[in-house]
Amino acid sequence: MPPDTPKRPRNLAAELIAEARLSAQIEAYQGYSDRVWSMGRVADLLWRHSDAARPLIRKALVDELDDAMERESMPLATSDGVLLLEYCGSVLRPLLENYPESAEVLRQELQIIRYVAPYRGPDDPDHVTDLFDYYILYWLRTDEYRPIVEDCDPEIGALILDNSD
C-alpha cells in the first residue's frame, strides 16, 4: 500500500459485495459483458428486445460468414441500416397491416422504442437512435401507421411524436 493511502479497517465481505454490485451496475449500463459476443449495436439491441428479429439477425450473420469464407477474409460487420429495413419490412409492417388482430404482438415489438427514444440527438455517439429514427420511427409517424401505433400503445405513440423533428 502506498504511504499516502489512508488505512481503514478491512471488511473483505463488504468490499466483495460492493465490487459485485458495481460490476453488475456497469454490466447493466453497458448492456453486455465480457462473456457475451456483440453482433453490433443495432443487432444487439434487436436481439435483446425482439424475439421476432432473431431469425433476421441469424440470417445476416450466417450470410456474412459464408461471404467471408468465399472472400477468404475476415467477416464484415452487419449493416445496421439493412438489418433495420429487414426488421421493419418483415416484422413491423405485417403486424401494422394486420392490426387489430396483431395488437398484442405489435405492442410487444413497439417496446423497443422505449429503449431507443430517450437517447435521440446529435450528441448520441453511436447514432443508433438516428438509425431507428430514419428506418423505423419515420414510418411509424406516417398518416397510415401513426393512428395504429397511438391506438395500440398511446405511450409509445407519444414517444414517437415527442421525438420527431
C-alpha positions as CSV (number, residue, x, y, z in Angstrom):
1,M,0.0,0.0,0.0
2,P,1.5,3.4,-0.9
3,P,2.4,5.5,2.1
4,D,-0.2,8.2,1.4
5,T,-3.1,5.8,1.3
6,P,-5.2,6.1,4.4
7,K,-5.5,3.0,6.4
8,R,-9.0,1.8,7.0
9,P,-10.4,-1.4,8.6
10,R,-10.7,-4.2,6.1
11,N,-14.0,-5.8,5.7
12,L,-13.4,-8.2,2.8
13,A,-17.0,-9.3,2.6
14,A,-18.3,-5.8,2.3
15,E,-15.7,-4.9,-0.3
16,L,-16.6,-8.0,-2.3
17,I,-20.3,-7.2,-2.2
18,A,-19.7,-3.6,-3.2
19,E,-17.5,-4.7,-6.0
20,A,-20.1,-7.2,-7.2
21,R,-22.8,-4.5,-7.1
22,L,-20.7,-2.1,-9.1
23,S,-19.8,-4.7,-11.6
24,A,-23.5,-5.6,-12.1
25,Q,-24.3,-1.9,-12.5
26,I,-21.6,-1.4,-15.1
27,E,-22.7,-4.5,-16.9
28,A,-26.3,-3.4,-16.9
29,Y,-25.4,0.0,-18.1
30,Q,-23.2,-1.3,-20.9
31,G,-25.8,-3.8,-21.9
32,Y,-23.2,-6.6,-22.3
33,S,-20.3,-8.2,-20.5
34,D,-17.0,-9.8,-21.5
35,R,-18.8,-13.1,-21.7
36,V,-21.2,-12.0,-24.4
37,W,-20.5,-11.7,-28.1
38,S,-21.5,-8.4,-29.7
39,M,-23.1,-8.6,-33.1
40,G,-23.2,-4.8,-33.5
41,R,-25.1,-2.1,-31.6
42,V,-28.4,-2.4,-33.6
43,A,-28.3,-6.2,-33.8
44,D,-27.6,-6.4,-30.0
45,L,-30.5,-4.1,-29.3
46,L,-32.8,-6.0,-31.5
47,W,-31.6,-9.4,-30.2
48,R,-32.3,-8.3,-26.6
49,H,-35.7,-6.8,-27.2
50,S,-37.3,-8.6,-30.2
51,D,-37.6,-12.4,-30.4
52,A,-39.0,-11.9,-33.9
53,A,-35.8,-10.2,-35.1
54,R,-33.6,-13.1,-34.1
55,P,-34.0,-15.1,-37.3
56,L,-33.2,-12.0,-39.3
57,I,-30.0,-11.4,-37.3
58,R,-29.1,-15.1,-37.6
59,K,-29.5,-15.0,-41.4
60,A,-27.4,-11.8,-41.7
61,L,-24.6,-13.3,-39.6
62,V,-24.6,-16.6,-41.5
63,D,-24.7,-14.9,-44.8
64,E,-21.7,-12.7,-43.9
65,L,-19.7,-15.6,-42.5
66,D,-20.4,-17.5,-45.8
67,D,-19.3,-14.5,-47.8
68,A,-16.2,-14.0,-45.7
69,M,-15.2,-17.6,-46.4
70,E,-15.6,-17.1,-50.1
71,R,-13.6,-13.9,-50.0
72,E,-11.1,-15.6,-47.7
73,S,-11.1,-12.6,-45.4
74,M,-12.5,-11.5,-42.1
75,P,-16.2,-11.1,-41.7
76,L,-17.6,-7.6,-42.0
77,A,-19.9,-6.0,-39.5
78,T,-23.6,-6.4,-40.2
79,S,-25.2,-3.4,-41.8
80,D,-27.4,-1.6,-39.3
81,G,-29.5,0.0,-42.0
82,V,-30.1,-3.2,-43.9
83,L,-31.0,-5.0,-40.6
84,L,-33.5,-2.3,-39.6
85,L,-35.0,-2.3,-43.1
86,E,-35.5,-6.0,-42.9
87,Y,-36.9,-5.7,-39.4
88,C,-39.4,-3.1,-40.5
89,G,-40.5,-5.0,-43.6
90,S,-40.5,-8.5,-42.2
91,V,-41.7,-7.8,-38.6
92,L,-43.3,-4.4,-38.0
93,R,-45.2,-3.9,-41.3
94,P,-47.0,-7.2,-41.3
95,L,-48.1,-6.5,-37.6
96,L,-49.2,-3.0,-38.5
97,E,-51.1,-4.2,-41.5
98,N,-52.8,-7.0,-39.5
99,Y,-53.9,-4.7,-36.7
100,P,-56.0,-5.1,-34.5
101,E,-55.6,-8.9,-34.7
102,S,-51.9,-8.4,-34.1
103,A,-52.3,-5.9,-31.3
104,E,-50.6,-7.9,-28.5
105,V,-47.6,-8.8,-30.6
106,L,-47.3,-5.3,-32.0
107,R,-47.4,-3.8,-28.5
108,Q,-44.5,-6.1,-27.5
109,E,-42.5,-5.2,-30.6
110,L,-43.0,-1.5,-30.1
111,Q,-41.5,-1.7,-26.6
112,I,-38.0,-1.5,-28.2
113,I,-38.8,2.2,-28.9
114,R,-38.7,2.8,-25.1
115,Y,-35.0,1.9,-25.2
116,V,-34.2,4.0,-28.2
117,A,-36.3,7.2,-27.9
118,P,-34.6,8.7,-24.9
119,Y,-31.1,8.6,-26.5
120,R,-32.1,10.7,-29.5
121,G,-30.0,13.6,-30.8
122,P,-26.8,14.7,-32.4
123,D,-24.8,14.0,-29.3
124,D,-25.5,10.3,-29.5
125,P,-22.1,9.0,-30.3
126,D,-23.4,5.6,-31.5
127,H,-26.1,7.1,-33.8
128,V,-28.3,4.1,-33.0
129,T,-31.2,6.3,-32.3
130,D,-30.7,8.2,-35.5
131,L,-30.8,4.9,-37.4
132,F,-34.0,3.9,-35.7
133,D,-35.5,7.3,-36.4
134,Y,-34.6,7.1,-40.1
135,Y,-35.5,3.4,-40.7
136,I,-38.3,2.7,-38.2
137,L,-39.9,5.8,-36.5
138,Y,-40.2,7.7,-39.7
139,W,-42.7,5.1,-41.0
140,L,-44.5,4.8,-37.7
141,R,-45.2,8.6,-37.8
142,T,-46.8,8.4,-41.2
143,D,-50.6,9.0,-41.6
144,E,-51.0,5.4,-42.4
145,Y,-49.4,3.9,-39.3
146,R,-49.4,6.7,-36.6
147,P,-53.1,6.1,-35.7
148,I,-52.4,2.4,-35.3
149,V,-49.4,3.0,-33.0
150,E,-51.4,5.5,-31.0
151,D,-54.3,3.1,-30.6
152,C,-52.1,0.1,-29.8
153,D,-49.9,1.8,-27.3
154,P,-50.6,5.5,-26.5
155,E,-47.4,6.0,-24.5
156,I,-45.3,4.7,-27.5
157,G,-47.3,6.9,-29.8
158,A,-46.5,9.9,-27.6
159,L,-42.8,9.0,-27.5
160,I,-42.7,8.7,-31.3
161,L,-44.4,12.1,-31.8
162,D,-42.4,13.8,-29.0
163,N,-39.1,12.8,-30.6
164,S,-40.0,13.9,-34.1
165,D,-38.1,16.8,-35.6
